[in-house]
Amino acid sequence: MAYQWIKTLHLLFVMAWMAAVFYLPRVLVNLAEAGDEPAVRSRLDLMGRRLYRFGHVMFGLAIIFGITLWAMYFPSAGGWLHAKIALVVLLFAYYIWTGRALKRYAAGRGLPAARTLRILNELPVFVLVAVIYLVVAKPF
């Protein structure tokens, strides 16, 4: 019974974090396209900062429950878990990059082009598909 609750909470916090991973780059795209509208830029900057903090909390909780799952139920999991963790680290690095881009913007430095941000916005989907496949199929 505890396993199901821990796994449920892990999945809940992973989904919340992934929402932040998907939406923060979209905020950056909107900032890049906002032009000289200070009210819009200010609102997007505030949204981005709040979303970034929210994502960090959700990631932390997801990690806590993920480590609990591993320690209690999968201490000798196969290579699929190592591959999954590597991809999660990659997603977290991407998330940190988006947060730093937001901080650079707030400091008055520019953002990459909106087209570049749009392309980068799509990358986490492919990584997430690989993570889901690894968890479901446990191919190795």
ZISUL-V49535 format. One record per backbone hydrogen bond with DSSP energy under -0.5 kcal/mol. CO is the residue of the C=O (numbers start at 1). NH is the residue of the N-H. Records with the same first field share a line. If there is no record, write none. Layout:
CO=NH ; NH
This chain:
1=5
2=6
3=7
4=8
5=9
6=10
7=11
8=12
9=13
10=14
11=15
12=16
13=17
14=18
15=19
16=20
17=21
18=22
19=23
20=24
21=25
22=26
23=27
24=28
25=29
26=30
27=31
28=32
29=33
30=34
31=34
34=37
36=38
37=41
38=42
39=43
40=44
41=45
42=46
43=47
44=48
45=49
46=50
47=51
48=52
49=53
50=54
51=55
52=56
53=57
54=58
55=59
56=60
57=61
58=62
59=63
60=64
61=65
62=66
63=67
64=68
65=69
66=70
67=71
68=72
69=73 ; 74
70=74
74=77
78=81 ; 82
79=83
80=84
81=85
82=86
83=87
84=88
85=89
86=90
87=91
88=92
89=93
90=94
91=95
92=96
93=97
94=98
95=99
96=100
97=101
98=102
99=103
100=104
101=105
102=106
103=107
104=109
105=108
113=117
114=118
115=119
116=120
117=121
118=122
119=122 ; 123
120=123 ; 124
122=125 ; 126
123=126 ; 127
124=128
125=129
126=130
127=131
128=132
129=133
130=134
131=135
132=136
133=137 ; 138
134=138
140=79
